[in-house]
Amino acid sequence: MPVRNAPSTLSATLRFMGSRLMHRLRGKASRSAAGTLKDQLHPALAKLDHYVQRCDWIEVKPGGEAWTDSGLDLPRGARISLLAEGLVYVSRAFDVAITPKVGLWFRVGEAPLAKIIGKGCSVVTVDGGRLCFTAKPPGEFADVAGRFEGKLSRAPLQGGYRVAVIQWRESLEDSLAAAAAASPV
């Protein structure tokens, strides 16, 4: 669309803010389902003893200029699944939040940053290293190595994500097939 036909940034922003405020005033504010993932995952993991090497829970707070260290050193070829829940608020007043599929990023060692797809993803590590997370909106990285842009002119983000890091003993294909059979939800 040519610039001359583009909608006014101000009017589009005001309409968005008005719609979000009305949404919240009608009692339809976003609700973080933090805590339900652990309750849902626990019964399935109990059935997967043969496949699951371990499951760790990591709390990832938003913003800041550092990655959240999971404390997990993953070897080359580690088979992991990352499942996440929670919300990071860009504006609580207008009920604007980002889910893990938008704002949760990870990296293993010196590998380039990667994105959680949907509520989770499964990967095989290439080189291995320390698993780290960050909760940031897209566009706040200076490069694919995961360095952050300089100071941003916005209010600090609130909320956070809880991430389950499942390390599998068997191949991803076999492990995920067994997990799907154990928890058909």
Summary of the structure (lengths in Angstrom):
residues: 185
radius of gyration: 19.0
end to end distance: 42.7
largest distance: 62.1
contacts: 503
relative contact order: 0.24
helix: 25%
strand: 35%
